[in-house]
Amino acid sequence: MATLMDSKSAGFKFSAKLGATRAILRAFGVFGDPFTRLLQGQEDPYPLYAKVRQRGPVHRSHLGTWVTGSHELGTRILRDRTLFLNREQGGVPGHEMMAEIPWNSSILGLDPPDHTRLRRLAQPAFGPRMISKYRVQVEKLCNGLLDELSTRDGFDLIEDFAGPLPLLVIGELLGVPEEYHDRFIRAGRKVGPVIDGVKSLKMARDFRGAVDDLDQVFTELIELRAKDPGDDLISRLTVANEEGKLSTEELLAFCTVLAVTGFETTTNLIGNAVLAMTGDRAQWDLLREDPDLAPRAVEETLRYDSPALQAQRVPHGDIALAGHHIRANSSVVVLIGAANRDPEVYDDPDRFDLTRENPAEHLSFSGGIHYCIGAPLARMEGETALRVLAERLPDLRVAGPVVRRSSPVISGCTRLPVSGTPG
């Protein structure tokens, strides 16, 4: 009975906190603060990004967060080694509603020297040799997924292709055996959406169960790899764990966070690319006629419709940004989606253009020491997927209502029905 009462009490507290947070965001949004309105979630955030840029290189939102949509300033912030992920006393700001994700024990939530230590352990898995090796397998997986759809005259690109593909790839990288695939994919699909934030008590419960499932899967795999190591990331990290180079908690957190972020970015990259290019047939025709444009398609998609929309940094001492005094431990947010369409940097920034010449580097993989470790893998997966789609589905078209995520941190589709039978 006590356990049941405790559970109900926790549920009431969670619901109250969630309701209070939403009320605060709505109240500040009424006063015209574009950043606060962005935090409420927008299917099309770009008009609000323009309003952020109109307020100058950086400004303080009603919530106290310092915000920039400037490409130039955002680049400097992300590359600045004197800015950190955590407050000086510890803890990543803004992750209170996502406390069940092991951010602070993973590479995503650590600053040097721990961040440097973990990154060095994982880096070889994302090097040129391994990416070249994975490319063959990714192309095989792409064709295999399309083969399964060959008897259908349409399918959901997210559910049937862009979603399963990166989960299978990250499973290969980590060394998840085939007999674990169903458990791994089922749990991964429940954990991924929480990057947007926990939006209900049911979502929190489902997420907690999925995290427990992933922990169990990885615990079993770590035990297996300790006895029989292979050429996969779990094996390498397990050896490092046995040598005292990372703790068991860090190992489990690394696997879980890599599994979640490793497929969320790529799923949204593929979906966003197809949506942008099929919305402008001239762009899709360029790729269809020359599949070697796939790398350009990936980079333009990352600029035009970045899967990641925000990055956050924290100064441990008072600093100056664009003439403003920023106090220590303040939250500084770079709106990546806004910076990637900064008209000071990109000509005609709101147009998707495969022929865009020598564009400035986008910020979709962050920057500096926290530049996304999985960027080479995401790029390769996106390039391979788009190439295969263009070759096997040259007449690919959107064939029904598209459902986009309404999220302040992730841009992508949850539903993208398309027509065409893979050849």
GUDO-394799 format. One record per residue (C-alpha): residue in three letters; x, y, z. Coordinates in steps of 0.1 Angstrom, whole numbers, plus 5000, padded with zeros to 4 digits. Example, Ala and Ser with C-alpha at 12.3 -4.5 7.8 and 13.67 -1.06 7.14 Angstrom:
ALA512349555078SER513749895071
END
This chain:
MET500050005000ALA502950245009THR504550184975LEU501250254957MET500750574977ASP504350684970SER503850624933LYS500650824933SER502251104952ALA505151114928GLY502651114899PHE500751414914LYS504051604920PHE505151534885SER501851644870ALA501851964892LYS505352054881LEU504551984845GLY501452204847ALA503352484864THR506052474838ARG503652504810ALA501752784827ILE504952984831LEU505952934795ARG502453044783ALA502553344805PHE505853474793GLY504953384757VAL501953624760PHE504453904767GLY506053844733ASP509253664743PRO510153464712PHE512453224731THR509753134756ARG507353074727LEU509852844711LEU510152644743GLN506352564740GLY507152384708GLN506452504672GLU505952304641ASP507452594622PRO509852784645TYR511552984617PRO509353304620LEU510253314657TYR513953254649ALA513753564628LYS512353764657VAL515153634679ARG517753764654GLN515954104652ARG516754154689GLY520454164682PRO523353924684VAL522353814719HIS519553904743ARG518153794777SER514853614775HIS512053654801LEU513253334817GLY516753474823THR518353264796TRP520753444772VAL519853364736THR521553404703GLY520453324667SER523553474652HIS525753234632GLU528953434640LEU528353464677GLY526953104679THR530052964663ARG532253154688ILE530253034718LEU530252674707ARG534052684701ASP534852874733ARG536752634757THR535952864787LEU532252784784PHE530852454798LEU527852224797ASN527452224834ARG527052494861GLU530152534883GLN528452344911GLY527352064887GLY524251974867VAL523152054832PRO520652344832GLY517252264818HIS517451894822GLU515451874854MET512451734835MET514651464819ALA516451354850GLU515950984843ILE518151004813PRO521750954825TRP523051274810ASN525451364837SER527251024835SER527551034797ILE529651214772LEU526651444765GLY526651584801LEU530351604810ASP532951864807PRO536751814806PRO538651624819ASP535951344820HIS534551444787THR537951424771ARG538651084787LEU535450924774ARG535651084740ARG539150934735LEU537850584743ALA534950604718GLN536650804690PRO538150504671ALA534650364665PHE533850684644GLY537150704626PRO537550684588ARG538450314588MET535350214607ILE533050454588SER534250294555LYS533549954570TYR530050054581ARG529150204547VAL528949864531GLN526649744559VAL524450054558GLU523850024520LYS522949654526LEU520449754554CYS518950034532ASN518349794503GLY517049524527LEU514449764542LEU513349864507ASP513149504496GLU510649444524LEU508549724510SER508749614474THR505149474473ARG503649794486ASP502650094467GLY503450334495PHE504750344530ASP505650564559LEU509250684554ILE509750734591GLU508150414604ASP509350184577PHE512750324567ALA514250624583GLY513350504618PRO514550134617LEU517750214597PRO519850404623LEU518650184651LEU520049884632VAL523250074624ILE523850184659GLY523149824670GLU525949704646LEU528349974660LEU527649874696GLY527649504688VAL524049424696PRO523449064684GLU520448984662GLU518548804690TYR518549134710HIS517349344681ASP513649344689ARG514249444726PHE516749704716ILE514549864689ARG511449854710ALA513150024739GLY515050274717ARG511850394701LYS510250474734VAL513350654748GLY514050874718PRO510951094719VAL511851204755ILE514651414741ASP511851664734GLY511051654771VAL508651454793LYS505051564784SER502851344805LEU502951104834LYS502350804811MET505250914789ALA507450924820ARG506450574830ASP506950434796PHE510250604793ARG511450474827GLY510450124817ALA512350164784VAL515450294801ASP515349994824ASP515049764794LEU518049924777ASP520049894809GLN519249524811VAL520149474775PHE523449654778THR524249484812GLU523849144795LEU525849244765ILE528649374787GLU528849044805LEU528948864771ARG531649084757ALA533749054789LYS533848674781ASP534048694743PRO535049044730GLY534549144694ASP535349434671ASP532549654684LEU532149954707ILE530749764737SER533749534736ARG536249814735LEU534450004763THR534149684784VAL537949634782ALA538449994792ASN536049944821GLU538049644833GLU541249854830GLY539650124852LYS539450384824LEU535750434829SER533250324856THR530350084850GLU527850364855GLU529650564827LEU529750264805LEU526050204808ALA525250574804PHE527450594773CYS525650304756THR522250434764VAL522750784753LEU524650674722ALA521750444713VAL519250734717THR521051014700GLY522650794674PHE519250724658GLU517251034665THR519551264645THR519851034615THR516050944614ASN515251314613LEU518051394588ILE516651144563GLY513051254568ASN513751624566ALA515851574535VAL513151384517LEU510451634528ALA512451934516MET513451784482THR510151624473GLY508451954482ASP510552114454ARG510651854426ALA513552044409GLN515751954439TRP514651594440ASP515251564402LEU518751694407LEU519451414432ARG517651154411GLU519651244380ASP522951254399PRO522851044431ASP526451164438LEU524851484450ALA523751294482PRO526551454503ARG525351794493ALA521851704501VAL522851594536GLU524751924543GLU521952144529THR519451954549LEU521552004581ARG521652374574TYR518052424562ASP516252194586SER518652094613PRO517551794634ALA519151964664LEU517752304672GLN519552424703ALA522852394721GLN523652534756ARG526752654773VAL527452794808PRO530253034818HIS531952964852GLY532953324855ASP531453654844ILE531953724807ALA530953974780LEU529053874749ALA528354134722GLY528454414747HIS526354234774HIS527554134808ILE526753764814ARG527053644850ALA528653324860ASN526553004858SER524053174835SER522552964807VAL523553074772VAL521552914744VAL522652894707LEU519552854685ILE521152634659GLY518052644636ALA518253024636ALA522053044631ASN521852804602ARG519453054584ASP521253374594PRO520853604564GLU524153774574VAL525853444564TYR523653274538ASP522153404507ASP518453334504PRO518653134536ASP515053014537ARG515452824504PHE516652464501ASP519352464474LEU521452164464THR523552394442ARG524452634470GLU528152724465ASN530652734493PRO528252784522ALA529552864556GLU529752564579HIS526452494596LEU526252444634SER524052134634PHE526751914650SER527652184675GLY531252294677GLY534552294696ILE535352014720HIS531651904721TYR531451864683CYS529251564678ILE531351244679GLY528851064657ALA528851324629PRO530851114605LEU528450824610ALA525251034607ARG526651194575MET527550854560GLU524150704569GLY522251004554GLU524351004522THR523850634517ALA520150634525LEU519450934501ARG521450774473VAL519650444476LEU516250614478ALA517050824447GLU518150514427ARG515350284437LEU512450524442PRO513050794415ASP509350904416LEU509150924454ARG506551164465VAL504751264497ALA501351094496GLY499451204527PRO499351434557VAL502751494572VAL503051514610ARG505951714623ARG507351714658SER506452024678SER509652044698PRO512052324709VAL515052094706ILE514351844677SER513151904642GLY511651614623CYS508551414613THR506751154632ARG504751064601LEU505851104565PRO503650894541VAL505250844506SER504150684474GLY506250464452THR507250104449PRO511050034453GLY512549904421
END
